[in-house]
Amino acid sequence: MVALYIVLALIADFIAVVLIRTARFKPPAEKGGEPEPVSFDKDGAVAALQELVRCRTVSFYDHSLEDDAEFEKLVSLLPKLYPEVARVCTLIRLPDRGLLYKWEGEEHDEPVILMSHYDVVPVNEEGWTKPPFDAVIEDGVLYGRGCVDTKLTLNGILFAANHLIAQGFKPKKDIYFAFSGGEEVNGLGAVHIVDWFKEQGITPAFVLDEGGAVVEKIFPGVSRPCALIGIAEKGLMNVEFRVSSPGGHSSAPKPHTPIGILSRACVRLENRPFKMRLAGPAAKMFDTLGRYSTFAYRLIFANLWCFGGIINMLAKKSGGEMNAMMRTTVAFTMASGSQAPNVIPPSAAFVANMRLNPHDTIDSAVAYIKKVIKDDTVQITVGKESMNPSVISETDCPAWETIAQAVADTWRGCIVSPYLMVACSDSRHYGRISNRVYRFSAADLTADERSGIHGNDEHIRLDVIYRTVEFFIRLMQKC
């Protein structure tokens, strides 16, 4: 009987701890007051973006397929579209289509760097319902390749600066506009720009590039729009798994063919995902957004020490973005073998695209792969283009507060949160000069708009174009 009372007392204590932690797990008090309204030439902002979209700045890994004239066409348009920027800001052209504008402020230490890229991915024109480079507007929506990724932000930055310069505004700090023309193919334009900053001994106050957006229904139990600002990027690995054999006729196969051996390795790796690591950017996101969840979810998020296993189980089962936030992911994407159905291949290969959690490295990932597949006949080769995760940027600093406030002032009622960016961007190169590198695409995007990025019928509402310019005006006024 005594033992029973002890057990009941422990259960009661456990429930009390869980409920108290849940009660305390609530959002901070929100700042009151309305921000100053921002006005500018909205039609002019849309027209400028249309002109950028009409430039066929398509980048390819095979550079012989690119049209240099289209890239030069865009660069030559910039002084016409943003004349005040051309008048006041100096432009430095760097190798591999790097463009670097300097807008001189009152102070010259710790400048601000605002980034974008002006190249776009190829299009399958047959899959589009609108011409991809005509910048057609229908029912308040602009269609065109690059209208979101990322000529939207390039236009937002330059149009905002052009407007402010015309109003006689001068920033407190120097502001640099850093644009590359090869981001989609891992080009070196951004690398050369960072090299230039290093050579000048410049350490920025912060760097802002494309990344997260204002989205809805992105986090369990949260009904309000969430503005996600990336504070780190996952690493990237392309890994080849290869098995060799004597080959031969398929009528007399050995117990295991190269493809069979590779399939076993694939299944083992998919059945034993990398460990969930709820730390760093993912932990900050859970701590921020979890406080706005419904009671049932807050009970879980406030007590991950107890319920973390549930999150892990659901993430492994469902996959998707939430799972990708918390662990290194493995996606088998390519396979090669025999050229004939009745021939056992002398060599067969699978390729997996992996995105590394900030707490993993290329070396630790390879070690885990070998441990899981347990087969020395499988040769593992890491692609040359692989890269470790980026530096994790600070959030308890004035730089974060400046960006977060500009976001909150532009998208009233949204919840601003750090997050881990699962894709790659040019901003990863800036980890060499700063740990205040942030990734936010300055747009409120619907699921339909997000699906058009790199896909057919890329499109954006005109209202979003306005808010992108508004955001950059607000941000520059704070710099």
C-alpha positions as CSV (number, residue, x, y, z in Angstrom):
1,M,0.0,0.0,0.0
2,V,2.9,2.4,0.8
3,A,4.4,1.6,-2.5
4,L,1.1,2.5,-4.2
5,Y,1.0,5.8,-2.5
6,I,4.5,6.6,-3.5
7,V,3.7,5.8,-7.1
8,L,0.5,7.9,-7.0
9,A,2.5,10.8,-5.4
10,L,5.1,10.5,-8.2
11,I,2.4,10.5,-10.9
12,A,0.8,13.6,-9.2
13,D,4.2,15.3,-9.1
14,F,4.8,14.5,-12.7
15,I,1.5,15.9,-13.8
16,A,2.0,19.0,-11.8
17,V,5.4,19.6,-13.3
18,V,4.0,19.1,-16.8
19,L,1.1,21.5,-16.2
20,I,3.2,24.2,-14.5
21,R,5.7,24.1,-17.4
22,T,2.8,24.3,-19.9
23,A,1.2,27.2,-18.0
24,R,4.5,29.1,-18.1
25,F,5.1,28.3,-21.7
26,K,3.4,31.3,-23.2
27,P,4.3,34.0,-25.7
28,P,5.9,37.3,-24.6
29,A,3.9,40.4,-24.3
30,E,3.5,42.1,-27.7
31,K,4.6,45.6,-28.4
32,G,1.8,48.1,-28.8
33,G,1.5,51.0,-31.2
34,E,1.0,51.3,-34.9
35,P,4.0,51.7,-37.2
36,E,4.3,54.8,-39.4
37,P,2.5,54.3,-42.8
38,V,4.7,53.9,-45.9
39,S,3.8,55.2,-49.3
40,F,5.5,54.9,-52.6
41,D,4.8,54.4,-56.3
42,K,3.2,51.0,-56.3
43,D,2.6,50.8,-60.0
44,G,6.2,51.8,-60.6
45,A,7.4,48.9,-58.4
46,V,5.3,46.4,-60.4
47,A,6.5,47.8,-63.7
48,A,10.1,47.6,-62.7
49,L,9.7,44.0,-61.6
50,Q,8.1,43.2,-65.0
51,E,11.1,44.6,-66.8
52,L,13.4,42.4,-64.7
53,V,11.3,39.3,-65.4
54,R,11.5,40.0,-69.2
55,C,15.2,39.5,-69.1
56,R,15.9,35.8,-69.8
57,T,18.7,35.4,-67.3
58,V,18.6,31.6,-67.2
59,S,21.7,30.0,-65.7
60,F,22.9,26.5,-66.5
61,Y,25.6,24.3,-65.1
62,D,26.7,24.1,-68.7
63,H,27.5,27.8,-69.2
64,S,27.6,27.5,-73.0
65,L,23.8,27.3,-72.8
66,E,23.5,30.7,-71.2
67,D,22.7,33.9,-73.0
68,D,25.2,36.5,-71.8
69,A,23.3,39.2,-73.7
70,E,20.3,38.7,-71.5
71,F,22.3,39.1,-68.3
72,E,23.9,42.3,-69.7
73,K,20.5,43.5,-70.7
74,L,19.3,43.3,-67.1
75,V,22.4,45.1,-65.8
76,S,22.0,47.8,-68.3
77,L,18.3,48.3,-67.3
78,L,19.1,49.0,-63.7
79,P,20.1,52.7,-64.1
80,K,16.9,53.2,-66.0
81,L,14.7,51.5,-63.6
82,Y,16.4,52.8,-60.5
83,P,17.9,56.2,-61.5
84,E,18.4,57.6,-58.0
85,V,20.4,54.4,-57.0
86,A,22.6,54.9,-60.1
87,R,23.1,58.5,-59.3
88,V,24.0,58.1,-55.6
89,C,25.4,54.6,-55.2
90,T,28.7,53.3,-56.6
91,L,28.7,50.0,-58.5
92,I,31.5,47.5,-58.5
93,R,31.3,44.7,-61.0
94,L,33.1,41.5,-59.9
95,P,33.8,38.3,-61.7
96,D,31.1,35.7,-62.4
97,R,28.4,38.3,-62.6
98,G,28.8,39.8,-59.2
99,L,27.2,43.2,-58.7
100,L,28.0,45.2,-55.6
101,Y,26.4,48.6,-55.0
102,K,27.5,50.9,-52.1
103,W,25.1,53.4,-50.6
104,E,27.2,55.6,-48.4
105,G,25.8,56.3,-44.9
106,E,26.7,58.6,-42.1
107,E,28.9,55.9,-40.5
108,H,31.2,53.5,-42.2
109,D,31.9,50.8,-39.7
110,E,29.7,47.7,-39.7
111,P,27.6,48.2,-42.8
112,V,24.5,46.4,-43.8
113,I,24.5,43.9,-46.7
114,L,21.3,43.2,-48.6
115,M,21.5,40.3,-51.0
116,S,19.6,38.8,-54.0
117,H,20.4,37.0,-57.2
118,Y,19.2,37.8,-60.7
119,D,19.7,34.5,-62.4
120,V,16.7,32.1,-62.7
121,V,16.2,28.4,-63.3
122,P,15.3,27.0,-66.8
123,V,11.7,26.7,-67.8
124,N,9.6,24.0,-69.6
125,E,7.6,26.4,-71.7
126,E,5.1,23.8,-72.7
127,G,4.1,23.4,-69.0
128,W,3.3,27.1,-68.6
129,T,-0.2,28.6,-69.2
130,K,1.4,32.1,-69.6
131,P,4.6,33.0,-71.5
132,P,7.3,32.7,-68.8
133,F,9.2,35.8,-69.8
134,D,6.4,38.1,-70.8
135,A,5.6,39.2,-67.2
136,V,1.8,39.0,-67.8
137,I,-0.5,40.4,-65.2
138,E,-4.0,38.8,-64.8
139,D,-6.5,39.4,-62.0
140,G,-3.9,41.0,-59.7
141,V,-1.3,38.3,-60.3
142,L,2.1,38.7,-62.1
143,Y,3.3,35.6,-63.9
144,G,6.9,35.0,-64.9
145,R,10.1,33.1,-64.2
146,G,12.0,34.8,-61.4
147,C,9.1,36.9,-60.2
148,V,9.5,35.2,-56.8
149,D,12.9,33.6,-56.9
150,T,14.4,36.2,-56.5
151,K,13.9,39.2,-58.8
152,L,11.1,40.0,-56.3
153,T,13.7,40.9,-53.6
154,L,16.1,42.5,-56.0
155,N,13.4,44.8,-57.2
156,G,12.3,45.4,-53.6
157,I,15.7,46.4,-52.5
158,L,16.5,48.7,-55.4
159,F,13.0,50.3,-55.6
160,A,13.0,50.9,-51.8
161,A,16.5,52.6,-52.0
162,N,15.5,54.6,-55.1
163,H,12.4,55.9,-53.3
164,L,14.3,56.8,-50.1
165,I,17.1,58.6,-52.0
166,A,14.5,60.6,-53.9
167,Q,13.0,61.6,-50.5
168,G,16.4,62.8,-49.4
169,F,17.0,60.0,-46.9
170,K,20.6,59.0,-46.0
171,P,21.1,55.8,-44.0
172,K,23.0,55.9,-40.7
173,K,25.2,53.0,-41.8
174,D,26.7,52.2,-45.2
175,I,24.4,49.8,-47.1
176,Y,25.7,47.4,-49.7
177,F,23.5,45.7,-52.3
178,A,25.1,42.4,-53.2
179,F,23.7,40.6,-56.3
180,S,24.9,37.5,-58.0
181,G,24.1,36.1,-61.4
182,G,24.7,32.4,-60.8
183,E,23.1,31.4,-57.5
184,E,21.0,28.7,-59.1
185,V,24.1,26.9,-60.3
186,N,26.3,27.5,-57.2
187,G,28.2,30.1,-59.1
188,L,31.1,32.1,-57.8
189,G,29.7,35.6,-58.0
190,A,28.8,35.6,-54.3
191,V,32.2,34.1,-53.4
192,H,34.0,37.0,-55.2
193,I,31.8,39.5,-53.4
194,V,32.7,38.0,-50.0
195,D,36.3,38.0,-51.0
196,W,36.0,41.7,-51.7
197,F,34.6,42.4,-48.3
198,K,37.4,40.3,-46.7
199,E,40.1,42.2,-48.6
200,Q,38.6,45.5,-47.4
201,G,38.5,44.3,-43.8
202,I,34.7,44.8,-43.6
203,T,32.6,43.1,-41.0
204,P,28.9,43.7,-41.6
205,A,26.3,44.6,-38.9
206,F,24.2,41.9,-40.6
207,V,23.6,40.3,-43.9
208,L,20.1,39.6,-45.3
209,D,19.4,37.2,-48.2
210,E,16.5,35.2,-49.5
211,G,15.1,32.4,-47.4
212,G,12.0,32.1,-45.2
213,A,8.7,33.9,-45.8
214,V,5.5,34.8,-44.1
215,V,3.4,31.6,-44.3
216,E,0.3,30.1,-42.7
217,K,-0.4,26.7,-41.3
218,I,3.2,25.9,-41.0
219,F,3.4,24.8,-37.4
220,P,1.1,22.5,-35.4
221,G,-1.6,24.3,-33.4
222,V,-0.6,27.8,-34.7
223,S,-3.3,29.7,-36.6
224,R,-1.5,33.0,-37.0
225,P,0.8,33.8,-40.0
226,C,4.4,33.0,-39.2
227,A,7.4,35.0,-40.5
228,L,10.3,32.6,-40.7
229,I,13.8,34.0,-40.7
230,G,16.5,31.5,-41.5
231,I,19.4,31.7,-39.1
232,A,21.3,28.8,-40.7
233,E,21.4,26.5,-43.7
234,K,21.7,22.8,-43.8
235,G,24.8,21.3,-45.5
236,L,24.6,19.5,-48.8
237,M,26.0,16.1,-49.8
238,N,25.6,14.1,-53.0
239,V,26.7,10.6,-52.2
240,E,27.3,7.8,-54.7
241,F,26.8,4.2,-53.5
242,R,28.5,1.8,-56.0
243,V,28.8,-2.0,-56.2
244,S,31.0,-3.9,-58.7
245,S,30.7,-7.5,-59.8
246,P,31.9,-9.8,-62.6
247,G,28.7,-9.2,-64.4
248,G,27.3,-12.0,-66.6
249,H,24.1,-13.3,-68.0
250,S,21.0,-12.9,-65.9
251,S,20.0,-16.6,-66.5
252,A,22.4,-17.8,-63.8
253,P,22.7,-15.0,-61.2
254,K,24.5,-15.2,-57.9
255,P,22.3,-14.8,-54.8
256,H,22.8,-11.1,-54.7
257,T,23.3,-8.8,-57.7
258,P,24.8,-5.3,-57.5
259,I,21.4,-3.8,-57.6
260,G,20.1,-6.1,-54.9
261,I,23.1,-5.2,-52.6
262,L,22.5,-1.5,-53.2
263,S,18.8,-1.9,-52.5
264,R,19.6,-3.5,-49.2
265,A,21.9,-0.7,-48.3
266,C,19.2,1.8,-49.3
267,V,16.5,0.2,-47.2
268,R,18.8,0.0,-44.2
269,L,19.6,3.7,-44.4
270,E,15.9,4.7,-44.9
271,N,14.8,2.5,-42.0
272,R,17.4,4.0,-39.7
273,P,17.2,7.8,-40.2
274,F,19.8,10.1,-38.7
275,K,19.3,11.0,-35.1
276,M,16.8,13.8,-34.3
277,R,18.6,16.8,-32.9
278,L,16.2,19.3,-31.5
279,A,18.8,22.0,-30.9
280,G,20.0,25.2,-32.5
281,P,17.6,26.8,-35.1
282,A,15.0,24.0,-34.7
283,A,14.9,24.4,-30.9
284,K,14.5,28.2,-31.3
285,M,11.7,27.7,-33.7
286,F,9.9,25.3,-31.4
287,D,10.4,27.5,-28.4
288,T,9.0,30.6,-30.3
289,L,6.1,29.1,-32.2
290,G,5.2,26.5,-29.7
291,R,4.1,29.2,-27.3
292,Y,1.4,30.2,-29.7
293,S,0.0,26.7,-30.1
294,T,-3.2,25.2,-28.7
295,F,-3.0,23.8,-25.2
296,A,-2.5,20.2,-26.2
297,Y,0.5,21.1,-28.4
298,R,1.9,23.5,-25.8
299,L,1.8,20.7,-23.3
300,I,4.1,18.7,-25.7
301,F,6.4,21.6,-26.8
302,A,6.8,22.8,-23.2
303,N,7.9,19.4,-22.1
304,L,10.1,18.0,-24.8
305,W,12.2,16.5,-22.2
306,C,9.3,14.0,-21.7
307,F,7.5,14.1,-25.1
308,G,10.4,14.5,-27.5
309,G,10.1,10.9,-28.5
310,I,6.5,11.5,-29.8
311,I,7.8,14.3,-32.0
312,N,10.6,12.1,-33.2
313,M,8.2,9.3,-34.1
314,L,5.8,11.5,-35.9
315,A,8.6,13.2,-37.9
316,K,10.1,9.9,-39.0
317,K,6.8,8.6,-40.0
318,S,5.5,11.6,-42.0
319,G,8.8,13.1,-43.3
320,G,8.4,16.5,-44.9
321,E,9.6,19.9,-43.7
322,M,9.2,19.3,-40.0
323,N,11.3,16.2,-40.2
324,A,13.9,17.9,-42.3
325,M,14.2,20.7,-39.7
326,M,15.3,18.2,-37.0
327,R,17.7,15.7,-38.7
328,T,20.0,15.0,-41.6
329,T,17.9,13.7,-44.4
330,V,18.7,11.1,-47.1
331,A,16.8,11.1,-50.4
332,F,17.8,8.5,-53.0
333,T,17.3,10.2,-56.3
334,M,19.3,8.4,-59.1
335,A,20.1,4.8,-60.1
336,S,22.1,3.2,-62.8
337,G,22.9,-0.4,-63.8
338,S,22.8,-2.6,-66.8
339,Q,21.9,-1.3,-70.3
340,A,20.0,-4.6,-71.1
341,P,17.4,-6.5,-69.2
342,N,19.2,-9.8,-69.4
343,V,22.7,-8.6,-68.3
344,I,23.9,-8.4,-64.7
345,P,25.7,-5.1,-64.5
346,P,29.4,-5.2,-63.8
347,S,28.8,-2.0,-61.9
348,A,25.7,-0.4,-60.5
349,A,25.2,2.8,-58.5
350,F,22.6,4.7,-56.5
351,V,22.9,8.4,-55.7
352,A,21.5,10.0,-52.6
353,N,21.0,13.7,-52.0
354,M,21.6,14.5,-48.4
355,R,20.9,17.7,-46.4
356,L,23.1,17.9,-43.3
357,N,21.7,19.0,-39.9
358,P,23.9,21.8,-38.4
359,H,25.1,19.4,-35.8
360,D,26.4,16.9,-38.5
361,T,29.3,17.2,-40.8
362,I,30.3,15.5,-44.1
363,D,32.7,13.2,-42.2
364,S,30.2,12.3,-39.4
365,A,27.5,11.6,-42.0
366,V,29.8,9.2,-44.0
367,A,30.7,7.5,-40.7
368,Y,27.0,7.0,-39.9
369,I,26.2,5.7,-43.4
370,K,29.0,3.1,-43.1
371,K,27.8,2.1,-39.7
372,V,24.2,1.6,-40.8
373,I,24.7,-0.3,-44.1
374,K,27.4,-2.6,-42.7
375,D,28.6,-3.7,-46.1
376,D,32.2,-3.1,-47.3
377,T,31.3,-4.1,-50.8
378,V,29.4,-0.8,-51.2
379,Q,31.8,1.9,-52.3
380,I,30.8,5.3,-51.0
381,T,32.0,8.5,-52.8
382,V,31.1,12.0,-51.7
383,G,30.5,14.5,-54.5
384,K,33.0,17.4,-54.9
385,E,30.2,20.0,-54.6
386,S,29.3,18.8,-51.0
387,M,29.4,21.4,-48.2
388,N,29.1,21.4,-44.5
389,P,26.2,23.3,-42.8
390,S,26.5,27.0,-42.4
391,V,27.4,29.0,-39.4
392,I,24.4,29.5,-37.0
393,S,23.6,33.2,-36.6
394,E,22.8,35.1,-33.5
395,T,19.3,36.0,-32.5
396,D,20.0,37.8,-29.2
397,C,21.4,40.9,-30.8
398,P,20.4,44.2,-32.2
399,A,20.7,42.9,-35.8
400,W,18.0,40.3,-35.3
401,E,15.8,42.9,-33.5
402,T,16.1,45.3,-36.4
403,I,15.0,42.8,-39.0
404,A,12.3,41.3,-36.8
405,Q,10.8,44.7,-36.1
406,A,10.8,45.6,-39.8
407,V,9.0,42.3,-40.5
408,A,6.5,42.8,-37.7
409,D,5.7,46.4,-38.8
410,T,5.1,45.2,-42.4
411,W,3.1,42.1,-41.7
412,R,1.0,43.1,-38.7
413,G,-0.1,40.2,-36.5
414,C,2.5,37.7,-37.7
415,I,4.8,35.8,-35.4
416,V,8.4,36.3,-36.1
417,S,10.5,33.2,-35.6
418,P,14.0,31.8,-36.4
419,Y,14.1,28.6,-38.4
420,L,16.5,26.3,-40.2
421,M,16.7,26.7,-44.0
422,V,16.7,23.3,-45.6
423,A,17.8,24.6,-49.0
424,C,21.0,26.4,-50.0
425,S,21.6,30.0,-50.9
426,D,24.5,32.4,-51.6
427,S,24.3,33.6,-48.0
428,R,26.2,30.6,-46.8
429,H,29.4,32.2,-48.1
430,Y,29.0,35.1,-45.8
431,G,29.7,32.9,-42.7
432,R,33.3,33.7,-43.4
433,I,32.8,37.3,-42.3
434,S,29.8,37.3,-40.0
435,N,27.6,35.3,-37.7
436,R,24.7,37.6,-38.3
437,V,23.5,36.2,-41.6
438,Y,19.7,36.0,-42.0
439,R,17.5,34.6,-44.7
440,F,14.1,36.1,-45.3
441,S,12.5,36.6,-48.8
442,A,10.3,39.5,-47.7
443,A,7.1,38.1,-48.9
444,D,3.9,36.5,-47.7
445,L,3.5,33.5,-49.9
446,T,0.6,31.1,-50.3
447,A,1.2,27.4,-50.8
448,D,0.3,27.8,-54.4
449,E,2.9,30.6,-54.9
450,R,5.6,28.6,-53.1
451,S,4.8,25.6,-55.4
452,G,5.6,27.8,-58.5
453,I,9.2,28.4,-57.4
454,H,11.3,26.4,-59.8
455,G,8.1,25.1,-61.2
456,N,5.6,26.0,-63.9
457,D,3.6,29.2,-63.8
458,E,5.7,30.9,-61.2
459,H,3.5,33.8,-60.0
460,I,3.1,36.4,-57.3
461,R,0.2,38.7,-56.2
462,L,0.7,42.4,-56.8
463,D,0.0,43.0,-53.1
464,V,3.0,41.0,-52.2
465,I,5.2,43.1,-54.5
466,Y,4.0,46.2,-52.7
467,R,4.8,44.7,-49.2
468,T,8.2,43.6,-50.3
469,V,9.1,47.2,-51.2
470,E,7.5,48.4,-48.0
471,F,9.6,46.0,-45.9
472,F,12.9,47.1,-47.4
473,I,11.9,50.8,-47.0
474,R,11.2,50.1,-43.3
475,L,14.4,48.1,-42.9
476,M,16.6,50.7,-44.6
477,Q,15.1,53.5,-42.4
478,K,16.3,51.5,-39.3
479,C,19.8,51.1,-40.7
